[in-house]
């Protein structure tokens, strides 16, 4: 998680990524994309790339909107992540 925090912090400091994106947001989004595209993997093995790019474009600082909910606290994220393993 430290690598994620470092990379995200650097991108935010450079003004490239919206400031309200948190380190716990990223793995949840990646898991969601993976889960959503898994049933289609046989016919569309690279479909996940489309959704990842859509997410990354939406994470840019020039297109922010109100996220409508606070980020998941780290402890809750870790419990959720561990339950999915």
C-alpha positions, -999 to 999 in steps of 0.1 A, spaced: 0 0 0 30 23 6 38 22 -31 2 32 -40 4 61 -15 37 73 -29 26 71 -66 -8 87 -58 8 114 -37 33 122 -65 5 124 -91 -16 146 -68 14 169 -61 20 173 -98 -16 183 -103 -24 153 -125 -48 134 -103 -78 148 -84 -69 156 -47 -99 136 -32 -87 102 -46 -73 81 -18 -50 51 -17 -79 29 -6 -100 40 -36 -76 25 -61 -76 -12 -52 -113 -12 -47 -118 2 -82 -93 -23 -97 -111 -51 -79 -145 -38 -92 -132 -37 -128 -117 -72 -125 -148 -86 -110 -171 -70 -135 -151 -81 -166 -142 -116 -154 -173 -133 -170 -163 -118 -203 -126 -127 -202 -130 -156 -226 -144 -136 -254 -129 -102 -245 -96 -108 -227 -85 -72 -227 -118 -56 -219 -106 -46 -184 -82 -22 -201 -111 -2 -215 -126 3 -180 -93 10 -164 -87 38 -189 -122 51 -184 -115 52 -146 -80 68 -151 -95 95 -174 -121 102 -147 -94 105 -120 -77 134 -137 -78 167 -120 -95 185 -149 -127 165 -146 -136 163 -109 -171 161 -96 -184 156 -61 -179 120 -52 -210 119 -30 -195 98 -2 -163 98 19 -135 74 12 -134 39 28 -113 41 60 -81 20 58 -91 -5 85 -124 -12 68 -107 -15 34 -82 -40 48 -110 -61 64 -129 -61 31 -98 -69 10 -90 -98 33 -125 -112 31 -122 -113 -7 -91 -135 -6 
